[in-house]
């Protein structure tokens, strides 16, 4: 992926320079805008430099937390950045972090600032990470900012773990139900087929349907892997094709059990980034740009993005968010109170605590509701299969 050098305006007046990776000039301009900057000049860097920086790849949340935690401890202990990175290059447990530390150390020794080096690898660190580090370095409190980033990433990892944990149980039950149905259709019903055929009475429709389905799958067994591949391909298209993703994101917000989980997990990540970046001294509009990057639902993302445009035109944050008609009233009230009293940073922090408590309650409620629902699903499957097997037997006994 090519590297682009840029000049841009920060906060409408300060000229900043840097480098980013992007697939083309249009994407590079969009990346710079997402960093809260107004690009004035963008040029493609030479290919050899692009090759030199190729291969860092992406970092998982756990790897980012490990990298930041170690670096923050070393810097807080008074060890210079180059020596800290040199230690991590030699002693880090992860090979990826050792290689990453080596690359950053080399470029810092070459005269680049820590934030400028990170800005060259947005695919590795992400725009939030880069924006916060740049603000912390400019304010002379990099160690404190790294601590904020560590806490933010840890919170995001905990939220992600909770959400995945909540959805793992129904996913497992659905897969188990699919396997049970296949076993019944392919192996159990064919065993009883000859016995059922000896009966003179017509088979119940449910038994006849199961036997026909089993015969079809035995003869056309290759439809099973085709179905699984098609299922995976369908969700891949939904996730990566923007029109399909928009339809899915709108539909999923209408599902009672899932709606609040998705909305409040997105709000929690958004407000957490907003709080941390505002506390780091980043202008409000830039904070909003960083926060909206964390929103995965396209409908919520579009609404918040429209609010950012209004804030950049002079509207208060609370009023702009209220105009989206999707933000919780309690959240809007807390943000408005912070703006009116001059304690926006404090109220943003309180709003994050409110969202975290609400999200925990939603997850607990979902967990309690999912268990009986899944039991009902499994029970229904077992009942249908049992009826299909035993109804013909009951018929023969009643003759």
N, C-alpha and C positions, 0 to 999 in steps of 0.2 A: 504493500500500500504506500503510495507516494507521501512525502512530507512537504508541508506548505509552511513557508515563513510568512509572518503577518505583522502588520502594525495596526493598532486599534485604539479607540478612545475608551477609557474607563471613567464612569460617572460623568461622561460628557466633556471632560477637560484633560485628564491625564493620558499621555501617550504611552502605551505599553507595547512591547515586542515579544515575540515568542515563536514557537514552532508546534505544529500539530500534524497528526496523520489523518488522512481522509481519502476517499476513493476518487473524488474529483473536486474541482474548484467550488461548485455549488454546495457540496456537502461540507467543505472546509469553512465556507462562510456561515453555514448553519451551526456548525460546531462552535465557532467563535462567538456567535450570538448567544448560544446556550450557556456560554461561560460568563454572560453578563457584559460582554464587550461589544463595541460598535466598530466593525472592521473598516479600515480606510485603505489598506493595501495588502494584497495577498499574492504571493509568488511561490511557484513550486521549487523546492530545494533540489539539489543535484541528486542523481540516482544513487551514486556511491554512498552518500550519507544515509539514504533510505535503507540500503542493504545492510549498512553497519548496525542500524537500530532494529533490524527485522528479527523477530523471533522471541520477543518478550512474552507474548501471549497474554492471557487474562489471568487474574487472580481470583480465587474464591473468597467469600466473605471471611472464612476462617483464616486463610493465608494473609489477607489484608490485616486482620486483627493481630495476628502473630507478628507481622512486619512492623506495624505501627507501635504495638506494645513494647517490643524490644528496643526500637529506635527511641521511643519516648523515655524509657527508663535510662538509657545510656546518656541521652542529651540532658536529662534532668540531673544526672550525676555529675555534670560538668565536663563530660568527654566531648571534644569537638566532633562536628558532623562527619568529617572524613575518617577519623579514627573509629567512630561508631560504625560507619558503613564497612570499614575494613574488618572490624571484629565480626560483624554479621556475615561478611563474605566468607570468613574462615570457619565460623562456629555455628551458624544457623543450622537447625536440624533439617530444614527443607532445602532440597537442591535448587528449586525455583527461586527461593528467597536469597540463596547464596549468589546465584547468577544475577538476580535483580540488584542486589547490593553492589556487586562488582560494576555493573553498567552505570549505576547512579554515581558511585564513588569516582569512576574515571571521568565522567562529565563534570562533576563538581570540582575536581582537581584541575580540570581544564578551564575553569573560570565561570562556569554557569552556576546560578543559584539553584537551591534544592527545588524550589517551585517551578523554575524554568525547565529543569530536567523532567519533572513529572508531567508538565504540559505537553511534552513531546510524545507521551504515551497515554493518550486518553483511553485507548482500548484496554489498557492494563489497569489503570487506577480509577478512571471514571471522572466525570466533570465535577462532581461534588467534592471528592477528595482533593482534586487539583485546586479548585476555587478556595477551599478552606485553608489549605496549606499556603497558598499565595497570600491570602489575607493575614494569616498568622505571621508569616515571614516579614511582610511589610510592616506589621505592627510591632515587630521585635519580640514576639511571644510565641515562637514556633513550638516550644515544648508544651505550653498550655494548650495550644491549638491541636497538637497531636493527641493530647489526652482527651479533648472534646471529640475528635474523630474516632478514637478508640471506643469511647462510651457510645457514640452514635452507631458505629458498626456493630458493636456488641448487642445493642438494643434491636437493631434490624435483624441480626442473626437469631435472637431469641424469638422475635415476632414470626419470622419465617419458619422456625422450628415448630412453634405452637400451631401455626396454620397447617403446615404439612402433617404434623402429628394428628390434628383433628380430621384431616381428609384421608389419612392412610387407612383407617379402619373401614370406612365404606368402600374404598377402592379395593381393599383385600376381600371384603365380603362379595363384591360384584365379581371379582376374578374367580373366587371359590365357587360361586353360583354357576358361572359359565362352565367351569370344569365339571361340576356335578352333572349339569344338564348333558354335556357331551358324553360322559361316562354312561349315563342312563340310556341315552339314545343309541349309542354305538355298541354297548355290550349287554345291558340288562334287558331291554325290550326285545332284541333279537332272540334271546334265550327263551322268552315266554311266547314268542310268535307262533311256533309250531303247536303249542298247547292251546292257544287261543283259536287257531284255525280249525281245531277239532270240534269246536262248539258250533252248533247249527244256527244259533242266534247271531244277529248282526252285532258287531262290536260297538261299544259306546263310542261316540264321536271323538272323545278326548283320547281314548286308547288307539283308535284308528289313526288319528293325526300323529301321535307319537311314533307309531310303527312306520308310517310313511316317511316321517322326518328322519328316522334312523336309517331306513333303506336308502334314502336319498344321500345322506352323508356317507354311508358306506360305499356307495357307488361313485359318488363325486366328492371323495375325501379332500381333494385339493382345494375345494371351495373354502375350507376352514382357514388354511394359511393365507389364501387370497383375501378373505374377510378381515383377518387380523392386520395384514399389510394395508388394506384399504382404510381400516379404522385409524391406524397410526398416521397414514398419509392425510386423511381428512383433518385430524387435529393439528397436523403440521401446517396445512394450508390455512386453517382457521387462525393459528397463532402468528403466521408470518405474512399472510396476505391481508393488507390493510382493510379493504372493504369487508372481507369475511370477519376480521377481528372486530371491526366496529359493530357489526350485527351481533356477534356473540357477546361482546361487552355490554351492549344494551340489553340483550335478552337475559343475561345472567343477573343483572341488577333487579330483575322482576321476580326472582326465585326467593321466597320468604326466608328460607334457612341460610342461603348463601349471601343474600343482599347485604346485610349488615356486616358480615365477616369481611367481604371485599371492600366495602366503603370505609369502614373504620380502620382496617389495616393500611389502606392507602392514605387516609387522613393522618394516621399516626406517623407514618414515615415522612409525609410532607411537612407536618408541623415540627417534627423532631429536627429535620434539616433546617427548617426556617428558624427555629429557636437557636440552634448551635451556630449557624452562620451569622445571625443578627448579633449574638453574643460576641462573635469574633470581630465585629465592627464592619461587616459588609453592608453596603446600602440595601435598603428594603427591597427594591426592585430586583437587584442581583440575588438576594436571598430567595425571592420567589422563583426566579429562574432556576436556581439550584434545587429548590424543593420540588418543583414540578417534574424534574427528571426521575424522581423516585416513584411517580404515580404510574402504575402499569395498566390501569383501566383506561381505554381510549376516550370514553365519554367523560369521565371525571377529569382526565388530562386536558381535553379540549375546553371544558368549562373553566378550569383554573387558568389555563393559558389566556383565555379571553379576559379574565379578571386581571392578569398581570398587565395586559395592554392598557386597561383602564387605570391601573395604579401608575403606570409610566406617564399617563396623560394628566395626572394630578389628583385622581380620586383616592380617598382613604382606603386602606387595605380592607377594613371591615365592610365598608360599603361595596367594594368591588367583589368581595367574596359572597356577600349577601345576594348580589345580583345573579350569581350562578344558580341559586335556588337548589343547591344540593348539600350545602354545608350545615352541620347541626347548629341549632339556634344557640345552644350553650356555648359553643365554640365562637360563634360570631359575637356574642355578648362579651366574652372574655377579651377578645381582640379589640373590640370597640372601647372597652373600659381601659385597656392598656394604652390605646392611642389618646384617649381623653385625659388620662392622669399622667402621661409621660412615663409610664412604667410598662412599655410594650414588651421588653425583654422578659420581665418577671411574669407577665400574663401569658406570654408564649410558652414559658416553662410550665406554668400551671395548666395550660391547655393540653400540653403533652401528657402530663400526669392524668388529667381527666380522660383523655383518649385511651391511654394504656389501661386504666381501670375498666373503662367501658368495653374495650376489646377483650380483656380477660373474662369479663362477665359473659360476653357473646360466645366466646370459645367454650366456657363451662356449660352454658345453656345448650349449645350445639352438641357437645359431647353427650350430655344427658338425653337429648332428643334423638340423636343418631342411633344409639344402642337399641332402643325398642323398635325403631323403624327398620333397622337391619335384621333384627330378630323376626319381624313381621315378613320381610322379604324372603328370608330363608325358610320360614314356616310355610309361606304360600307356595314356594317351589316344591318343598317336600310334600305338601298336601296335594298339589296337582299331580306329581309323579305317583304318589300312593293311590290316588283315585284312578289314574290311568292303568295301574297294575291290578288293582283289586276289584274294580267294578265288573270286569268280565267273570271273575271268580264268584262274586256275589250273584251274578246272573245264573251261573251254572248251579249253584246251591239252591236257588229259588225255583228251579225247574221241577 
